[in-house]
Amino acid sequence: MALTKVRGGAIDTVVLADSTNLNFGTGSDAKIFHDGNNTKFQHTGTGGLYVGADTFGITNGATDTTHISIDSNGHVLMPKQPAFSVRKSADQNNIGVNTTVTITFDTEVFDNNADFGSNEFTAPVTGKYNLHFMFRFNDIDTSAVYYQTTITTSNRNYTMTLDPNYSSDVAYKTFAFSVLADMDANDTAGCIVYQSGGTQQTDFNGNHDTMFMGHLVC
């Protein structure tokens, strides 16, 4: 029997067997059905599928956690979307010369889903991630051959190279760059610096001037 009506107390329940359609429209352009594994709302033919609500939400199966919400003005919020912003609260002094140095971050501004830890962001799902690194060098050594500052990911590295060909050592200078990185689930992203030659004197400035940020784009 495809359709069953179950009465329990003051509640009536209509049960459709698996793969039995609940059709709408003269030509059955719209239908709802459960195929034994998935529940589907299907629309075919002319026109479109519209869902109207002053506040619209998509939740988990238990309906106790909102994944997407849209308010009456059309603002879309995705509170579980991977996103982070971290910074340094103090200077990282005298970075090494002719060696790779990990840039450390000790303060989280925000970190959806706790994906950042031990100076690295871990991608929770496969996708394209916007990663942004802003930093301030103190005491740039003009005798260095170059500085390379890199956003590292498991798939590839993204490097900004500075030739400090200044007339004299620079007291401070701020740089920033962004990348759109392809990351697989559980890939990591962090920041490193390499100074080739020169004197060990350059610092990464803290106090909000050195930050690492990112979010899932698609």
matplotlib code that plots the C-alpha trace (Angstrom):
import matplotlib.pyplot as plt

x = [0.0, 1.6, -0.3, -0.9, -2.6, -1.5, -3.4, -1.8, -3.5, -4.1, -1.5, -2.2, 0.7, 0.6, 3.2, 4.3, 6.3, 9.8, 10.0, 6.3, 5.8, 3.8, 3.0, 2.0, 0.7, -1.3, 1.8, 3.4, 6.1, 6.9, 7.2, 8.5, 9.7, 12.1, 14.1, 15.1, 18.2, 17.6, 14.7, 14.2, 12.2, 12.2, 11.0, 11.1, 9.5, 8.9, 9.1, 11.2, 11.3, 10.6, 10.7, 9.2, 9.8, 10.5, 13.3, 14.7, 17.0, 18.8, 19.8, 21.3, 19.1, 18.3, 17.3, 19.3, 22.2, 21.7, 24.0, 22.5, 20.1, 18.5, 16.7, 13.8, 16.3, 18.1, 21.3, 22.8, 24.7, 26.7, 27.9, 29.7, 31.6, 35.3, 37.0, 39.8, 41.8, 44.9, 47.6, 50.8, 50.6, 54.3, 57.3, 59.2, 62.7, 65.9, 64.6, 67.3, 69.5, 69.8, 67.2, 63.4, 61.6, 58.0, 55.9, 54.0, 50.5, 49.4, 46.0, 42.8, 40.5, 38.0, 38.2, 35.0, 35.0, 38.5, 40.3, 43.5, 46.1, 49.9, 50.4, 48.5, 45.1, 43.7, 41.1, 38.1, 36.8, 38.1, 37.6, 39.0, 40.3, 41.1, 44.2, 45.6, 48.8, 49.6, 52.9, 55.3, 59.1, 61.1, 64.8, 65.0, 68.7, 69.7, 72.7, 70.4, 70.2, 66.5, 63.6, 61.0, 57.8, 55.5, 52.1, 52.6, 49.9, 50.1, 49.5, 51.8, 53.5, 52.8, 55.8, 56.4, 60.1, 61.6, 64.9, 65.9, 67.8, 67.3, 69.8, 69.9, 68.3, 64.5, 63.0, 59.7, 57.5, 54.2, 53.3, 50.3, 49.3, 46.4, 46.0, 43.2, 44.4, 43.1, 43.1, 42.1, 40.4, 43.0, 45.6, 47.3, 48.3, 50.9, 53.4, 57.2, 60.0, 63.5, 66.2, 69.1, 72.4, 72.9, 72.6, 70.3, 68.4, 64.9, 61.8, 58.2, 56.2, 53.3, 50.6, 48.0, 50.6, 51.1, 48.0, 47.0, 43.4, 41.4, 37.9, 36.3, 35.2, 33.7]
y = [0.0, 3.3, 5.6, 5.0, 7.3, 6.8, 8.3, 8.7, 10.9, 14.3, 13.8, 12.4, 11.1, 10.4, 7.8, 7.3, 4.2, 4.6, 6.0, 7.0, 10.5, 13.3, 15.2, 18.8, 20.5, 19.3, 17.9, 16.7, 19.3, 19.2, 16.2, 15.1, 11.6, 9.4, 7.0, 4.7, 6.7, 10.3, 12.7, 14.8, 17.8, 17.8, 20.5, 20.0, 21.8, 25.5, 28.0, 27.7, 26.5, 29.2, 28.9, 31.9, 32.7, 35.9, 34.0, 30.9, 28.4, 25.2, 23.1, 19.8, 16.7, 17.4, 21.0, 22.3, 23.8, 26.4, 25.9, 28.6, 31.4, 34.1, 37.0, 39.1, 41.5, 38.7, 38.7, 35.2, 33.9, 30.6, 30.5, 27.1, 28.2, 27.7, 31.1, 32.3, 35.4, 35.2, 37.7, 38.1, 40.0, 40.5, 40.9, 37.8, 39.2, 38.6, 36.0, 33.6, 34.1, 31.4, 29.3, 28.8, 30.4, 29.6, 32.7, 32.2, 33.4, 33.5, 35.3, 34.2, 37.0, 34.4, 30.7, 29.1, 25.4, 25.5, 24.8, 26.8, 25.5, 25.3, 28.1, 26.3, 26.3, 22.8, 22.7, 20.7, 20.0, 20.0, 23.4, 26.7, 28.9, 32.6, 33.0, 36.5, 37.3, 40.8, 41.5, 44.2, 43.9, 45.9, 46.7, 45.4, 44.8, 46.3, 44.0, 40.9, 39.3, 38.9, 38.1, 35.5, 35.3, 32.4, 31.0, 27.3, 24.7, 21.0, 21.3, 24.2, 27.3, 31.0, 33.3, 37.0, 38.0, 41.3, 42.6, 45.1, 47.4, 50.5, 53.3, 52.3, 49.9, 50.4, 50.9, 49.3, 48.4, 46.7, 44.1, 42.1, 39.5, 37.1, 33.8, 31.6, 28.1, 24.7, 22.6, 19.1, 18.0, 17.9, 20.0, 22.6, 26.3, 28.3, 31.1, 31.1, 33.5, 33.1, 35.8, 35.1, 36.7, 39.9, 40.4, 38.7, 41.8, 41.8, 41.3, 40.5, 43.2, 42.2, 44.4, 43.7, 44.4, 40.8, 38.7, 35.6, 35.2, 32.9, 31.4, 28.8, 30.3, 27.3]
z = [0.0, -1.1, 1.2, 4.9, 7.4, 11.0, 13.8, 17.2, 19.8, 18.3, 15.6, 12.1, 10.0, 6.3, 5.3, 1.7, 0.7, -0.7, -4.2, -4.1, -5.4, -3.9, -7.2, -7.7, -10.8, -13.8, -15.5, -12.3, -12.7, -9.0, -6.7, -3.4, -2.8, -0.7, -2.8, 0.1, 0.9, 0.0, 0.2, -2.9, -4.0, -7.8, -10.2, -14.0, -16.9, -17.3, -14.5, -11.4, -7.8, -5.3, -1.5, 0.3, 4.0, 6.0, 7.6, 5.9, 7.6, 6.8, 9.8, 10.7, 11.0, 14.6, 13.7, 16.6, 14.7, 11.9, 8.9, 6.6, 7.5, 5.3, 6.9, 5.5, 3.9, 2.0, 4.2, 4.1, 7.1, 7.2, 10.8, 10.3, 7.2, 7.7, 8.4, 10.6, 11.6, 13.8, 14.7, 16.6, 20.0, 20.3, 18.0, 16.6, 16.8, 14.8, 12.3, 11.2, 8.2, 5.5, 7.2, 7.0, 9.9, 10.8, 11.6, 14.8, 15.8, 19.4, 19.3, 17.5, 16.5, 15.3, 14.3, 13.1, 13.9, 15.6, 12.3, 13.3, 15.7, 16.1, 13.7, 10.9, 9.4, 8.6, 5.8, 7.0, 3.5, 0.0, -1.8, -2.9, 0.0, 0.1, 2.2, 3.2, 4.9, 6.2, 7.9, 9.0, 8.8, 11.3, 10.6, 7.0, 6.2, 2.9, 2.7, 2.5, -1.0, -0.7, 1.7, 0.7, 2.6, 1.8, 2.4, 2.5, 1.7, 1.3, -2.5, -3.3, -1.9, -2.7, -2.3, -2.2, -2.8, -1.6, -2.9, -0.2, -2.5, -0.4, 0.2, 3.9, 6.3, 6.6, 10.1, 9.2, 6.2, 5.8, 3.1, 2.2, -0.3, -1.0, -2.8, -3.9, -2.9, -3.8, -0.6, 0.0, 3.3, 6.1, 4.1, 6.1, 5.4, 7.3, 6.8, 6.6, 5.9, 4.5, 4.6, 2.2, 3.4, 5.4, 9.1, 11.6, 12.7, 11.1, 13.2, 12.5, 14.2, 16.5, 17.9, 15.1, 12.3, 11.4, 10.7, 8.8, 7.6, 5.4, 4.5, 2.3, -1.0, -2.8]

ax = plt.figure().add_subplot(projection="3d")
ax.plot(x, y, z, "-o")
ax.set_aspect("equal")
plt.show()
